[in-house]
Amino acid sequence: MKLANYSLKKNNLFEDEDHPFLIELEDFKNKNKEIFEKITLKELENLIPENPKWMHGARPCSAIAQAICEKYYIEKIIPSDSNIINGIVRQEFRHVTLSGSFRKHLDYILEIKKKLEMEGVMVLSPRFTVPKTPGVEFVVFQGEEGSSPLELERHHLNSIKNSDALIVCDPNGYVGATAFLEIGFAHSLGKRIVFTEKPEEFILNNLPFEIGLLL
């Protein structure tokens, strides 16, 4: 809604970091009319070049939301900034393992780990959060000193074996080489595989998997 310049106002009904704005129904309807009658789908795609097909779903969803609001006489709409991480933590997991590029996306992975643990989900791996060797090809955490990369990878694979799901943290669809191995291992065990974003590699898109926001 921000990308398409809907008439958003400050949320004056309650304070919540995931819901900072509201929009009046009439403003919502007027912008929807413009979206469908005056703005082409190609123009909407250009607003989000990293994932243009997303607009193919966003536009009809706005129409559905309008119909619901009109039916039930809803005057104010509160859009949500909840993202993929918020959706991940709402899934029914008790034990999970996180995979991804610890070298490139460690902060992203640790944020997901934090949110999962706050929801009572046990993250079996990674166990620790402070990198001893940040940015190197194989990241070792403080608490893992003395273990070889092979030993650490075996622990990670064993964690996958004992998990309800493997969550692949792949911002912009990037999956590293080690994560490829772990995805194959999880698939061979019949584990649930959840990508935080749609993977870019062709072969991964032919495996059974889930993407992010599954409520």
C-alpha positions in Angstrom: 0.0 0.0 0.0 2.9 2.3 0.7 4.5 1.5 -2.7 1.2 2.3 -4.5 0.7 5.5 -2.6 -2.5 4.6 -0.8 -3.7 7.5 1.5 -2.3 6.1 4.8 -2.6 8.0 8.0 -1.1 7.5 11.4 -2.8 4.8 13.4 -4.5 6.7 16.2 -6.5 3.7 17.5 -3.6 1.8 19.2 0.2 1.7 19.2 1.9 -1.3 17.6 5.1 -1.4 15.6 3.6 -3.8 13.0 0.5 -1.6 12.5 1.6 2.1 12.3 -1.0 3.2 9.8 -4.7 3.2 9.0 -6.8 4.1 6.0 -10.4 5.2 5.7 -12.6 2.9 3.6 -13.5 5.7 1.1 -9.8 6.4 0.5 -9.2 2.7 0.1 -12.0 2.3 -2.4 -10.9 5.4 -4.4 -7.3 4.1 -4.7 -8.5 0.6 -5.6 -10.6 2.1 -8.4 -7.4 3.9 -9.7 -5.4 0.7 -9.3 -7.8 -1.3 -11.5 -8.8 1.4 -14.0 -5.8 3.7 -14.5 -2.7 1.9 -13.4 -1.4 -1.0 -15.6 -0.2 -4.3 -14.1 3.2 -3.6 -15.6 3.4 -0.3 -13.8 2.5 -2.1 -10.5 5.2 -4.7 -11.2 7.8 -1.9 -11.7 7.1 -0.8 -8.1 8.6 -4.0 -6.7 11.3 -5.1 -9.3 12.8 -7.7 -6.9 9.5 -9.6 -6.9 7.1 -8.1 -9.6 4.7 -11.1 -9.6 3.8 -10.3 -6.0 1.5 -7.5 -7.4 -0.5 -10.2 -9.3 -1.8 -11.3 -5.9 -1.8 -7.9 -4.1 -4.2 -6.3 -6.5 -7.1 -8.9 -6.2 -6.5 -9.1 -2.5 -7.2 -5.4 -2.2 -10.5 -6.0 -4.0 -11.4 -8.8 -1.7 -10.6 -6.7 1.4 -12.8 -3.9 0.0 -15.7 -6.3 -0.5 -15.4 -7.6 3.1 -15.2 -4.1 4.5 -18.2 -2.9 2.6 -20.3 -6.0 3.6 -19.6 -5.4 7.3 -19.6 -1.6 7.3 -16.0 -1.3 8.3 -14.9 2.3 8.2 -11.2 2.1 9.1 -8.6 -0.4 7.8 -5.4 -1.2 9.7 -2.7 -2.5 7.2 -0.1 -4.8 8.7 3.7 -4.6 8.4 4.0 -8.2 9.6 6.5 -9.9 7.4 7.7 -13.4 6.6 9.5 -13.8 9.9 6.2 -13.0 11.7 4.6 -15.8 9.7 7.3 -18.3 10.4 6.9 -18.0 14.2 3.1 -18.7 13.9 3.6 -22.1 12.5 3.2 -25.2 14.6 6.9 -26.1 15.2 8.3 -27.4 18.4 11.9 -28.2 17.2 13.5 -26.6 14.2 16.9 -26.3 12.5 17.9 -23.1 10.6 19.9 -23.3 7.4 21.3 -20.5 5.2 24.5 -18.6 4.5 25.9 -17.9 8.0 28.7 -15.9 6.2 26.3 -13.6 4.2 23.1 -13.5 6.2 24.0 -14.2 9.9 22.0 -11.3 11.3 18.9 -12.3 9.4 19.3 -15.9 10.6 19.8 -14.9 14.2 16.7 -12.6 14.1 14.6 -15.6 13.0 16.2 -17.7 15.7 15.3 -15.0 18.3 11.7 -14.7 17.2 11.2 -18.4 17.2 12.6 -18.9 20.7 10.4 -16.0 22.0 7.4 -18.1 20.7 8.6 -21.2 22.6 10.1 -23.0 19.6 13.4 -24.8 20.3 16.1 -24.1 17.7 18.3 -27.1 17.7 20.9 -25.5 15.4 22.5 -23.0 15.4 23.0 -23.4 19.2 25.0 -20.2 19.7 24.7 -16.6 18.6 28.1 -15.0 18.9 30.3 -15.7 15.9 34.0 -16.4 16.6 34.9 -16.3 12.9 32.4 -13.9 11.3 32.5 -13.5 7.5 34.7 -16.5 6.8 33.7 -19.4 4.6 32.6 -21.6 7.5 31.4 -19.6 10.5 32.2 -21.0 14.0 30.4 -19.6 17.0 31.8 -19.0 20.5 31.0 -22.2 22.3 32.1 -24.4 19.4 35.8 -24.0 19.8 37.7 -27.2 19.3 35.2 -28.7 16.9 36.1 -29.2 13.3 33.8 -28.0 10.4 33.0 -31.7 9.7 32.0 -32.3 13.3 29.9 -29.1 13.4 28.2 -30.0 10.1 27.4 -33.5 11.5 25.8 -31.9 14.5 23.7 -29.7 12.2 22.6 -32.6 10.1 21.7 -34.6 13.3 19.7 -31.5 14.4 17.7 -31.7 11.1 17.0 -35.3 11.8 15.5 -34.4 15.2 13.6 -31.4 14.0 9.9 -30.9 12.9 11.1 -28.7 10.1 14.1 -27.2 8.4 13.8 -23.5 7.9 16.0 -22.2 5.1 16.8 -18.5 5.6 17.3 -17.3 2.1 16.8 -13.5 1.7 16.3 -12.6 -2.0 16.2 -16.3 -2.7 19.9 -17.0 -2.1 20.8 -20.5 -0.9 24.4 -21.3 -0.2 26.3 -24.5 -1.0 26.2 -25.9 2.5 22.4 -25.2 2.7 22.0 -27.2 -0.5 23.4 -30.2 1.2 21.2 -29.7 4.2 18.1 -29.3 2.1 18.8 -32.6 0.3 19.3 -34.3 3.6 16.0 -32.9 5.0 14.2 -34.0 1.9 15.6 -37.5 2.1 14.1 -37.7 5.6 10.8 -36.4 4.6 11.1 -33.3 6.8 9.1 -30.1 6.2 11.2 -27.6 4.4 10.3 -23.9 4.7 12.0 -21.2 2.8 11.7 -17.7 4.1 11.6 -16.5 0.5 11.2 -18.2 -2.8 14.5 -19.9 -3.8 16.1 -18.7 -7.0 17.6 -22.1 -8.0 15.6 -24.1 -10.5 16.1 -27.5 -8.8 14.9 -26.3 -5.4 11.6 -25.2 -7.0 10.9 -28.8 -7.9 11.1 -30.1 -4.4 8.1 -30.1 -2.0 8.5 -27.0 0.2 6.7 -24.1 1.8 7.4 -20.4 1.6 7.3 -18.1 4.6 4.0 -16.8 5.6 1.9 -19.8 6.4 -0.7 -18.9 9.1 
